[in-house]
Amino acid sequence: MIINRRNLLKILVAAGLGPSILRDSWSSAERNGTGLDWPSAWKKPEKKFNFSLGLASYTFRAFNLEQTIQMTRRLGLEKICLKDVYLPLTSSAAEITQAMAKIRAFGLNPYACGVVYLEKPSEVDQAFFYAQTAGLEMIIASPRPELLSLIEEKIKQTKISLAIHNHGPGDRYYPTPADAYERIKNLNHKIGLCLDIGHAVRAGIDPAEAARLYFDRLLDVHLKDVSSPSPEGETVEMGRGVINLREFLRTVTRLNYHGTLSFEFEKDEKDPLPGLAESVGYVRGLLSCLDL
């Protein structure tokens, strides 16, 4: 391969080095300390597909909202699923509106909230009020199964989707995508799945196969890699673990997935940005040369 500038950039992205290599070329916003502009010369390979890349903000749970916005924008991610550590579900309408205005002012699309754990009817009401006030498209949740009929009614009222998150071995309701699918397959189509590919692999499930089997309800994806296909598997930088990420990306592309692939980097709680940047670079590298 001829190593011209374009090919060099592709190599850097595939190696996860793009953000650090280009740091000095970033805009005046970055130099002023806001870090909010993705370099205009840097093309995002995900733009040629119908899905988006986003962030599950649990990644930055040790940081405040402003820091989370800054780091998300530094990576060139445009969508964010907001964890309630930044904006509690008990927030007033004014507090919710103010926080969402701040997020959107910096070019981020807060498309969802979660994961939200719904144990009683009042919490369902609260979550839908929160999402509706915030102007969100979706709630990522783990609800008690007996609340699904109430959730279906709230969806009909608000038109807000709810995606059930599989949480791997040990989860009492939805350890696998199949467990969630069996409970919702005959309900309103806006009740679907948030496929966490790391937890799926920890439960012995091939995430690409799960995407194919349950695609009619696939509303969201939590993107990560894990150290082993067992309950003991832990989050690692993408490309260093056991998940066949190329096959998963090829699968969702062939299925014409239109949702969001949200990075959830659970490792290094106090300093997640380097590992997350490597992961984002690795996925963009795969996407830039994805053979369909």
C-alpha positions, 0 to 999 in steps of 0.5 A: 500500500502506498503510504500517502497522507490519506492512507496514513490517517487510515492506519492511525485510525485503525490503531486508535491513534487518531485523536492524539496524533491530531491534537495539535491541529484541532480548532481554536475551541480546543486550544481555548480549553473547550475541546468541542470541535472535531477536526474538519479534515477528519472524515468519519467513516460511520457517515457512509452507513445508516447508523450513528456512533454515540456514547453511553455516558456511564463511561464517564460516571466519575465526571460531571456533565460539562466534562462529559460533554467535552470528552464526548465531543473531543472524540467526534461522537454526536449522540449521547445516552444520558445516565441519571448520575448527571441529571437525576430522574427526580429532577424538575422540568426546569432542571431537565430543560436547562440541562438538555439545552446545555447538551444541545448547545454543544452539538450533542444529540441526547437521544436517550437516557439509561440504563434506568431500573424500573421496579414500580409503577411510579418509577415508570411514570417518572421515567417517561415524564423525564424523557418527554420533558427532555425531548428524548427518543428512547429510554434504555431500561431494565423493568420488572416484567410485570410493568411491561403492560404499563410501559406499553400504555406510556409508549402509546401516550408519549410515542417514546420508545423503550429498549430493554438492556440485557445485563449478562449472567446473574441478571434476574430478568434479562441476562440475554437478548433472548430473555428480553425478546421472549417477553416483548415480541408480542408487545408494541413495536416501540418496546425493543432491545438494547443489545449490549454485545459485551454482556451477550458474550459474557452469557455465551451469546454471539452478538452478531447472531443475536442481532440477526435473530432479534433484528425486528426489535433492535432499537439500540446497541451498547458497543464494547469488548470483553476479556473472555466469553464467560461471566468473569469477562471484563471490559477491555479496549476494543480490539484487545478482547474476544468479540468479533467486532468486524463480524458484528459491524458487518452484520448490522450494516447488512441488516441496514440498522438505523439506530445508534452504536453507543460506546460503553467503556466501563474500564478505568473509571477515573481515567477512561478517555485513553481507552475509549479513544483507542476503542473509537479509533479501532471501530472507525478503522474497521468501518473505514475498510469494512468488506460487505 
